[in-house]
Amino acid sequence: MTVRIQIPTPMRQHTEGQATVEASGGSVQAVLEDLAKKYPGISQRIFENGQVRRFVNLYLNDEDVRYLDNLNTPVKDGDELSIIPAVAGG
């Protein structure tokens, strides 16, 4: 399945400046693994010790994957995955 991935501005340096890229897989995890193969530098920005970083949010078609089946959430052709870093400060 081909999925469009929305890349946040701070991570675009790892995707040759592209705001949207495509990756394939049957689940969110597989899509992110394919993304990491194509753009190795982005993996360390998303994952830490094999887990999604605490301040990185993943949305599949505007639904937070934490409320679906997390990384095991199935995907289909044409789905859109958004990587959204949390913003904090005061």
C-alpha positions as CSV (number, residue, x, y, z in Angstrom):
1,M,0.0,0.0,0.0
2,T,1.3,3.5,-0.9
3,V,0.8,6.1,1.8
4,R,1.4,9.8,1.6
5,I,3.4,11.1,4.6
6,Q,3.3,14.7,5.7
7,I,6.7,15.7,7.0
8,P,6.9,18.6,9.5
9,T,9.3,21.5,8.7
10,P,12.0,20.6,11.3
11,M,12.3,17.1,9.7
12,R,12.4,18.1,6.1
13,Q,16.1,18.3,6.1
14,H,16.0,14.5,6.2
15,T,13.6,14.2,3.2
16,E,15.5,16.5,0.8
17,G,13.3,19.4,1.7
18,Q,10.1,17.6,0.7
19,A,6.9,18.3,2.7
20,T,5.2,15.2,1.4
21,V,6.8,11.8,0.6
22,E,5.4,8.4,-0.1
23,A,6.2,5.0,1.5
24,S,4.7,1.6,1.4
25,G,3.5,-1.0,3.9
26,G,0.5,-2.7,5.4
27,S,0.7,-1.0,8.8
28,V,1.9,2.3,10.2
29,Q,5.0,0.5,11.5
30,A,5.8,-0.9,8.0
31,V,5.3,2.5,6.4
32,L,7.6,4.1,8.9
33,E,10.2,1.4,8.3
34,D,10.0,2.0,4.5
35,L,10.3,5.7,5.1
36,A,13.5,5.1,7.2
37,K,14.9,3.0,4.4
38,K,14.4,5.8,1.9
39,Y,15.4,8.6,4.3
40,P,17.7,7.1,7.0
41,G,18.2,10.4,8.9
42,I,14.5,10.7,9.7
43,S,14.4,7.5,11.7
44,Q,16.3,8.9,14.7
45,R,13.9,11.9,14.8
46,I,10.9,9.6,15.0
47,F,12.1,6.7,17.1
48,E,14.1,6.3,20.3
49,N,15.1,2.8,21.4
50,G,12.6,1.3,18.9
51,Q,9.6,3.3,20.2
52,V,8.1,6.5,18.8
53,R,9.5,9.4,20.6
54,R,7.4,10.8,23.4
55,F,6.8,14.1,21.7
56,V,6.1,12.8,18.2
57,N,2.5,12.3,17.3
58,L,1.3,10.2,14.4
59,Y,-2.1,10.8,12.7
60,L,-3.5,8.4,10.1
61,N,-6.2,10.3,8.1
62,D,-6.6,12.8,10.9
63,E,-7.0,10.1,13.6
64,D,-4.4,9.8,16.3
65,V,-2.9,6.3,16.0
66,R,-2.7,6.0,19.8
67,Y,-6.5,5.7,19.8
68,L,-6.5,3.2,16.9
69,D,-4.1,0.2,17.0
70,N,-1.0,2.4,17.4
71,L,1.9,1.2,15.1
72,N,-0.1,-1.9,14.2
73,T,-2.8,0.2,12.7
74,P,-3.5,-1.1,9.1
75,V,-3.1,1.3,6.2
76,K,-4.5,1.2,2.7
77,D,-3.6,2.8,-0.6
78,G,-4.2,6.5,-0.5
79,D,-4.1,6.9,3.2
80,E,-2.3,9.9,4.7
81,L,0.1,9.7,7.7
82,S,1.0,13.0,9.4
83,I,4.1,13.2,11.6
84,I,3.5,16.0,14.1
85,P,6.0,17.0,16.7
86,A,4.5,18.2,20.0
87,V,5.1,21.9,20.8
88,A,5.9,22.7,24.4
89,G,7.2,25.8,26.2
90,G,6.1,28.5,28.4
